[in-house]
Amino acid sequence: MLFRYLFSTPYITKTCTLNKLNRTLSTLPQLSSEKYGVKRKEFGVLKNDDVKFFQSLISKERVLTDESELLPYNIDWIKNCRGQSKVVLKPKTTEEVSQILKYCNERRLAVCPQGGNTGLVGGSVPVFDEVIINFMLMNKIISVDELSGALVCEAGCILENLDNYARERNLIMPLDLGAKGSCQIGGNISTNAGGIRLLRYGNLQGTVLGVEAVKADGSIIDCLRTLKKDNTGYHLKHLFIGSEGTLGVVTKVAIQCPSLPKSVNLGFFGVESFDSVLQLYKSAKSSLGEILSAFEMADSLSIGTTVKNLKLTNPIGEYPFYVLIETHGSDEEHDSDKLSRFLSREMDSGLIVDGTVTAEETKMKSIWNIRESIAGAALHGGYMFKYDVSVPLRSYYELVHVLRRRLRAVDCKVYGYGHVGDGNIHINVVVPEYSKEVYGLLEPFIFEEVSKHKGSISAEHGVGFRKPQYIHYSKDQTSLQLMRDMKRVMDPNGILNPYKVLPDPS
Amino acid sequence: MLFRYLFSTPYITKTCTLNKLNRTLSTLPQLSSEKYGVKRKEFGVLKNDDVKFFQSLISKERVLTDESELLPYNIDWIKNCRGQSKVVLKPKTTEEVSQILKYCNERRLAVCPQGGNTGLVGGSVPVFDEVIINFMLMNKIISVDELSGALVCEAGCILENLDNYARERNLIMPLDLGAKGSCQIGGNISTNAGGIRLLRYGNLQGTVLGVEAVKADGSIIDCLRTLKKDNTGYHLKHLFIGSEGTLGVVTKVAIQCPSLPKSVNLGFFGVESFDSVLQLYKSAKSSLGEILSAFEMADSLSIGTTVKNLKLTNPIGEYPFYVLIETHGSDEEHDSDKLSRFLSREMDSGLIVDGTVTAEETKMKSIWNIRESIAGAALHGGYMFKYDVSVPLRSYYELVHVLRRRLRAVDCKVYGYGHVGDGNIHINVVVPEYSKEVYGLLEPFIFEEVSKHKGSISAEHGVGFRKPQYIHYSKDQTSLQLMRDMKRVMDPNGILNPYKVLPDPS
């Protein structure tokens, strides 16, 4: 048993952000429409007069039409999808968004709303020539109530900026995810982002207090209340949380921020088997109780590859599984007391084989950086098939074994890691380059397996462009019909983020 | 400064439940349709053949048609509303609910879904002759996952029974409210019930994992998943949370239960002013942090009347304001340490003038009983106008002063109490008997005041039958139109809980 104090040298000199990784990729992905054989729907086609209208509405410099300028807005982060949009609009106000949508709706021009473009299912880039509405200039923080914790801001605010702003006021954002340096709160809400602290602070359905959104016809739905309790009629904000911009476009957000924890601890542990991971989770829930803020796991391949590809340092030895446990509490002494008792018991029991615990911020950042870089680091290996599923805990890691067996003859690597506390595992299958054969081996097989366990084929990434044809593994026909009914009533011309979320009727 | 240990004698011999109170009321309330001048809409009228159909579908003994038997189902708890239903149906399965709705939809028979009938805005009783679908026989607990905390049950399960069941498995229900002994989980979800621990465990929008519901046409929407994360398409369950049975009828529920706290403490404190209540809340949030599970307040009149009318004992002296603080934690020593430090500081500071703290279950129940009996106890005084609003904390108690001034010339009492942590105050105005004059003084005045503060005119009680005409104080016309659009698409014949929630178009 080896326990050490972390990091004698500052071995991480820069953080590997999504954008930087994106820029290192050189070849252009195939057009989504060709790659996936999609047919353009009967929308209007952008004309010079349309561009002139947009320029007169929001000024020339906020209307991009130059092909090279458009490229990064047409490609998604994992280079899986490429659209063919001819125009990017950058509104600064809700009124501008409203005018843009009203015009597009009348002209039947399809629209793709775009936040930080960190989505993983192709939801944030166009498929054909949809007009891109990019929210990066709607980035104002409007207000914060330090007593109640209600923060109000525009949709284009970057999550990390909001979190920093909140921290200066003894608050934190209730969600945190690897893409925080680039993703925008409007996109987070549109995709119902989950992340690493859902276990503690709950989901966005619970923490979002209010939303302002614009419907396809340009009408503004103002549910931007900061009240914790408001039962005056239908809870309309939920129409926009997780509907991926297909029912309306989120323009402003009110969110409940928890108190900044006075004491934070992070542990990184080596564990012998997945069964031990589960036992450790049960023990952590019981011993750490209300201060447990994250319980993450990653397999040996995930950590090993990340450390190697990004030249990081694994602070402990090599183990079949790694567990990351974080606590957020209000009393340093009490928290450290709870943690020590937990550690001492589970080191004695043998569940924890090796590990390190720290309360120093830079050291905690370094450990989180390893965990959060897993997806990006694996991309170095070539093309990535990315899955994000929920399954009951006892079947959590089984799927990785099943896939490794199924792909035995293929040159590939199968990575498994995720949010144990939420029953949510990410599985990345990396091959030297995109292969239809591997695709055929993976899909729909993986969704059928998840469906057998009554799981979700998309736990937190959403459906986007990549998964509508598989949504029936998690939603029955009656539910799909209700989704179509809602789409029809809220966006009768179907201009909002077409080819996404809703499958074509079979 | 006097601090005492609680209750040398067991002064509470029986719990005053809602049902018991109900039975003590003798006079029949006026018919809702007459009292509020409502016109019956063009629905079908129940015929003998309809009754025969229902009898053949679910058996004779589960179809009530005898007038005296129907009476309690036609009257709401606060005796404000009386409907004229000719039939109560008690289905046992989702399939039966589906068949009933399909039939009613085809026959254009209006329907009133009914849970524990503890609602406070007349949502759970019919207005005219709606068919009552009562859920009391759909009361099976289907499953519980002790590791993840997911509990699945039928809609008619009584909240307190579920909580007891959960406690035997080291879990608790995430919501708790005064009506827990009678209210049903299906009704809780349909009305998005809040209650006393929302501060700690969050709202139902966050804690409900899945819902099974039946639409007006009888189609069953199965979103009964137990997954914490599931982003496969629109989050349909939210259509049924808080829409008060007007978009569909909840038949089954999956809910996330938190761990049973290993340590619970309850304090009851005397405080000199509302400003001190607020300061105490700020201090409790900071000192008690993650273990703070409830922060309630009641004014002198609320506690005084409750204690007097129900022959209870106020464990401390008489003070202008009372604060009830509860902690839920995982470590007795740590919790008591946090609490002691908080108490010692705030007794020194003078914010707490008097008080008592206990960890004994029967004593805690006694204190909670005082708090939870406020609404019922005030009913002894005659007729109650009941309000439930959210306002920013700094204006929280102002409304009580404003109303007392406005009603100076009237024989009435104005009670103020509520969930400070959620910005939610209950205001009860009690008069010897219903008076149109007082009604005219109260409404819409009170809603206008709330609207000035950008509050909610119904924080947790919902809109029901009593508030649709005031909903515009909290929802603008565009939002109301979207509500109507959703109603049209989900219940085109408008049979589900008519005259409720949605205002008639002006």
Interface residues (C-beta under 8 A of the other chain):
Chain A: D145 L147 S148 T191 N192 G194 L198 G202 N203 Q205 G206 T207 K215 S219 I220 I221 D222 C223 R225 T226 L227 K228 K229 D230 N231 T232 G233 Y234 H235 L236 H238 L239 I241 G242 S243 L247 S259 P261 K262 L278 Y281 K282 K285 S286 S287 L288 G289 E290 I291 H328 G329 S330 D331 H334 D337 K338 S390 P392 L393 H419 G421 D422 G423 N424 K454 G455 S456 I457 S458 A459 E460 H461 G462 V463 K467 I471 Y473 S474 K475 D476 T478 S479 L480 Q481 L482 M483 D485 M486 R488 V489 M490 V501 L502
Chain B: D145 L147 S148 T191 N192 G194 L198 G202 N203 Q205 G206 T207 K215 S219 I220 I221 D222 C223 R225 T226 L227 K228 K229 D230 N231 T232 G233 Y234 H235 L236 H238 L239 I241 G242 S243 L247 S259 P261 K262 L278 Y281 K282 K285 S286 S287 L288 G289 E290 I291 H328 G329 S330 D331 H334 D337 K338 S390 P392 L393 H419 D422 G423 N424 K454 G455 S456 I457 S458 A459 E460 H461 G462 V463 K467 I471 S474 K475 D476 T478 S479 L480 Q481 L482 M483 D485 M486 R488 V489 M490 V501 L502
